[in-house]
Amino acid sequence: MRSDLVFGALTHVSNRYQLCQLASKATRKLHKPSTRLQDTTNEVLAHFQGTNPMRESMPPAAAQKSAAQSQQRRAA
């Protein structure tokens, strides 16, 4: 059940609002048009049970590239 997934994910994120925000962002990024949105949401919550979604997961090179892109956007 989804409630079990939510309570499992709350072990890593103490704020329910923040969990909702993280789950919705991850669901939007990972969703494939050929699958149901509910299934994608369940997969995201199941993933959050085993890992900390608050942890910085980008490799250093990707983080630097992202920072450079954001600085370029500000300059434009």
C-alpha positions as a LaTeX table, in Angstrom:
\begin{tabular}{lrrr}
\hline
Residue & $x$ (\AA) & $y$ (\AA) & $z$ (\AA) \\
\hline
Met1 & 0.00 & 0.00 & 0.00 \\
Arg2 & 1.12 & 3.52 & $-0.62$ \\
Ser3 & 0.74 & 4.52 & 3.03 \\
Asp4 & 3.41 & 1.94 & 3.93 \\
Leu5 & 5.69 & 3.48 & 1.31 \\
Val6 & 5.09 & 6.98 & 2.65 \\
Phe7 & 5.80 & 6.00 & 6.25 \\
Gly8 & 8.91 & 4.14 & 5.13 \\
Ala9 & 10.16 & 7.21 & 3.27 \\
Leu10 & 9.53 & 9.38 & 6.33 \\
Thr11 & 12.43 & 7.62 & 8.07 \\
His12 & 14.80 & 9.74 & 5.95 \\
Val13 & 12.72 & 12.93 & 5.64 \\
Ser14 & 11.12 & 14.21 & 8.81 \\
Asn15 & 8.92 & 16.87 & 7.17 \\
Arg16 & 5.93 & 15.50 & 5.26 \\
Tyr17 & 5.65 & 18.61 & 3.09 \\
Gln18 & 9.28 & 18.26 & 2.06 \\
Leu19 & 8.74 & 14.58 & 1.28 \\
Cys20 & 5.81 & 15.51 & $-0.95$ \\
Gln21 & 7.91 & 18.08 & $-2.80$ \\
Leu22 & 10.83 & 15.68 & $-3.30$ \\
Ala23 & 8.55 & 12.86 & $-4.43$ \\
Ser24 & 6.69 & 15.03 & $-6.92$ \\
Lys25 & 9.93 & 16.35 & $-8.44$ \\
Ala26 & 11.39 & 12.86 & $-8.70$ \\
Thr27 & 8.16 & 11.48 & $-10.17$ \\
Arg28 & 8.11 & 14.17 & $-12.85$ \\
Lys29 & 11.73 & 13.43 & $-13.79$ \\
Leu30 & 11.40 & 9.65 & $-13.83$ \\
His31 & 7.94 & 9.22 & $-15.35$ \\
Lys32 & 7.72 & 7.48 & $-18.72$ \\
Pro33 & 4.63 & 8.09 & $-20.88$ \\
Ser34 & 4.00 & 4.37 & $-21.33$ \\
Thr35 & 3.57 & 3.74 & $-17.58$ \\
Arg36 & 0.95 & 4.77 & $-15.05$ \\
Leu37 & 1.76 & 7.80 & $-12.92$ \\
Gln38 & 0.75 & 5.87 & $-9.80$ \\
Asp39 & 3.34 & 3.19 & $-10.52$ \\
Thr40 & 6.08 & 5.79 & $-10.98$ \\
Thr41 & 5.12 & 7.46 & $-7.69$ \\
Asn42 & 5.22 & 4.12 & $-5.89$ \\
Glu43 & 8.67 & 3.38 & $-7.34$ \\
Val44 & 9.95 & 6.76 & $-6.14$ \\
Leu45 & 8.59 & 6.24 & $-2.63$ \\
Ala46 & 10.05 & 2.73 & $-2.52$ \\
His47 & 13.41 & 4.16 & $-3.54$ \\
Phe48 & 13.16 & 6.79 & $-0.80$ \\
Gln49 & 12.71 & 4.02 & 1.77 \\
Gly50 & 16.18 & 2.66 & 1.13 \\
Thr51 & 18.07 & 5.86 & 0.41 \\
Asn52 & 18.13 & 9.39 & 1.73 \\
Pro53 & 16.58 & 11.71 & $-0.89$ \\
Met54 & 18.08 & 14.72 & 0.90 \\
Arg55 & 21.63 & 13.53 & 0.21 \\
Glu56 & 23.54 & 15.22 & $-2.58$ \\
Ser57 & 23.52 & 12.53 & $-5.27$ \\
Met58 & 25.18 & 14.38 & $-8.16$ \\
Pro59 & 28.82 & 13.56 & $-8.90$ \\
Pro60 & 31.22 & 16.52 & $-8.46$ \\
Ala61 & 31.64 & 17.05 & $-12.22$ \\
Ala62 & 27.88 & 17.26 & $-12.74$ \\
Ala63 & 27.54 & 19.63 & $-9.78$ \\
Gln64 & 30.17 & 21.95 & $-11.27$ \\
Lys65 & 28.47 & 21.84 & $-14.66$ \\
Ser66 & 25.13 & 22.66 & $-13.04$ \\
Ala67 & 26.67 & 25.57 & $-11.14$ \\
Ala68 & 28.24 & 26.92 & $-14.35$ \\
Gln69 & 24.90 & 26.70 & $-16.15$ \\
Ser70 & 23.09 & 28.55 & $-13.38$ \\
Gln71 & 25.72 & 31.31 & $-13.41$ \\
Gln72 & 25.36 & 31.55 & $-17.19$ \\
Arg73 & 21.57 & 31.90 & $-16.82$ \\
Arg74 & 22.02 & 34.71 & $-14.31$ \\
Ala75 & 24.35 & 36.57 & $-16.65$ \\
Ala76 & 21.89 & 36.42 & $-19.53$ \\
\hline
\end{tabular}
